[in-house]
Amino acid sequence: MLEMDPDKVCFVVVRARELEEEDLIEATTDDDESEDFDLDHEEAFEELDEHEEAEDPLREELVSFIQALPEDEQIELVALAWLGRGDYDKEEWEDALEAAEERHNERTADYLLGMPLLADYLEEGLSIFDLSCADFEEHGA
């Protein structure tokens, strides 16, 4: 059974969806691509470094939130995403927790935010436990 507060999961879901929407808005245009095409190897790495420094405040907020969670909740969040993705089923919840604990490290937030469809997986994981973010989205965020 999920022990962490579902509202924490829902906060991640809502913010992850906002981050996904923002990425769609900031998609590169043909003009942007033509500028990058003329860069030499060294200039390309310098430009990449500049983009890394200009971190998205929404992403920073979400990373900070996940990093501030107690370790056991970070582990549950990863296991819940795996459950929602179909890597495990409800009867294998303890196995998912054990696997997430074995793989836990300081990059949990980056791992989760690098997961395509994170919000969908977390919501699906919640629904397996008969939980939902519907009330959170209406009243919480």
C-alpha positions, 0 to 999 in steps of 0.5 A, a space after each residue: 500500500 502507498 504510504 506517502 501522502 497522495 497530495 505529494 504525488 499529485 503535486 509532482 503530477 501537476 508540476 510535471 504536466 506544466 513542465 511538459 506544456 512549457 517544453 511544447 511552447 519552447 520548441 525550436 524553430 527552423 531559424 533556431 536550428 539554422 543558427 546552431 548548424 554553423 557552430 563549430 564543435 567547441 562553440 556547440 559545447 559552450 552554447 550547451 553549457 549556457 543552456 544548462 545554466 539557464 535552468 527553468 524555474 519550474 524544473 528547479 522547483 520540482 527538482 527541489 521538491 523531490 529532493 526535499 522528500 524523505 528517502 522513503 518517499 522518493 523510493 515510493 515515487 519511483 516505484 509508483 512511476 514503475 507501477 504506472 508504467 507497467 513494470 510491476 503490478 499491484 501484487 508486486 508493489 513490495 518488489 517495486 519498492 525493494 528495487 527502487 530502494 536498491 537503485 536509489 541515489 542522489 539523482 532521483 529527481 533527474 531520473 524521474 523528470 527524465 522519464 517520458 510521460 512521468 505524470 501519466 505513469 504517476 497518475 496510473 500508479 495512483 489509480 491502481 491504489 484507487 487514488 486520484 489527483 482529481 480533488 488535488 487539481 481542483 483544490 490544491 494546486 
